[in-house]
């Protein structure tokens, strides 16, 4: 069965120190991923475990 859900891309930017970036690269390498792949993996893992509500839902 093919999903009809649209695929959405999100661009994330943040500031960090060279040391934090170095540590993140090490963690990514431990899982045989690039830094971008590792960040995407973390975001997707949090996205699936967190319910995101729309502004319309917050008003009720």
C-alpha positions as a LaTeX table, in Angstrom:
\begin{tabular}{lrrr}
\hline
Residue & $x$ (\AA) & $y$ (\AA) & $z$ (\AA) \\
\hline
Unk1 & 0.00 & 0.00 & 0.00 \\
Unk2 & 1.35 & 3.41 & $-0.94$ \\
Unk3 & 0.98 & 6.24 & 1.54 \\
Unk4 & $-0.84$ & 9.32 & 0.27 \\
Unk5 & 0.63 & 11.52 & 3.01 \\
Unk6 & 2.69 & 14.34 & 1.54 \\
Unk7 & 6.39 & 14.37 & 2.32 \\
Unk8 & 7.47 & 17.56 & 4.04 \\
Unk9 & 10.97 & 18.92 & 4.30 \\
Unk10 & 12.01 & 21.14 & 7.14 \\
Unk11 & 15.16 & 23.20 & 7.34 \\
Unk12 & 16.62 & 23.59 & 10.81 \\
Unk13 & 19.42 & 25.93 & 11.73 \\
Unk14 & 21.04 & 26.58 & 15.06 \\
Unk15 & 24.21 & 28.04 & 16.47 \\
Unk16 & 26.71 & 25.93 & 18.33 \\
Unk17 & 30.30 & 25.90 & 19.44 \\
Unk18 & 33.02 & 24.03 & 17.57 \\
Unk19 & 33.36 & 21.67 & 20.56 \\
Unk20 & 29.65 & 20.75 & 20.56 \\
Unk21 & 29.77 & 20.22 & 16.80 \\
Unk22 & 32.83 & 17.97 & 17.23 \\
Unk23 & 31.04 & 15.91 & 19.88 \\
Unk24 & 27.95 & 15.64 & 17.69 \\
Unk25 & 30.08 & 14.39 & 14.78 \\
Unk26 & 31.57 & 11.73 & 17.07 \\
Unk27 & 28.10 & 10.56 & 18.13 \\
Unk28 & 26.99 & 10.48 & 14.49 \\
Unk29 & 30.06 & 8.46 & 13.51 \\
Unk30 & 29.30 & 5.92 & 16.26 \\
Unk31 & 26.06 & 5.19 & 14.41 \\
Unk32 & 27.77 & 5.29 & 11.00 \\
Unk33 & 25.86 & 8.44 & 9.98 \\
Unk34 & 26.81 & 11.87 & 8.73 \\
Unk35 & 26.10 & 14.78 & 11.05 \\
Unk36 & 23.07 & 15.79 & 8.94 \\
Unk37 & 21.72 & 12.23 & 8.91 \\
Unk38 & 22.16 & 11.96 & 12.68 \\
Unk39 & 20.35 & 15.25 & 13.33 \\
Unk40 & 17.53 & 14.18 & 11.00 \\
Unk41 & 17.31 & 10.86 & 12.87 \\
Unk42 & 17.03 & 12.69 & 16.21 \\
Unk43 & 14.36 & 15.07 & 14.91 \\
Unk44 & 12.31 & 12.25 & 13.40 \\
Unk45 & 12.58 & 10.20 & 16.61 \\
Unk46 & 11.31 & 13.14 & 18.67 \\
Unk47 & 8.64 & 13.98 & 16.10 \\
Unk48 & 7.11 & 10.51 & 16.28 \\
Unk49 & 7.02 & 10.54 & 20.09 \\
Unk50 & 5.72 & 14.09 & 20.49 \\
Unk51 & 2.17 & 15.09 & 19.65 \\
Unk52 & 2.25 & 18.38 & 17.79 \\
Unk53 & $-0.95$ & 20.38 & 18.10 \\
Unk54 & $-2.05$ & 23.09 & 15.73 \\
Unk55 & $-2.87$ & 26.62 & 16.96 \\
Unk56 & $-6.58$ & 25.89 & 16.38 \\
Unk57 & $-6.41$ & 22.98 & 18.82 \\
Unk58 & $-4.72$ & 25.12 & 21.47 \\
Unk59 & $-7.65$ & 27.56 & 21.55 \\
Unk60 & $-10.15$ & 24.95 & 22.72 \\
\hline
\end{tabular}
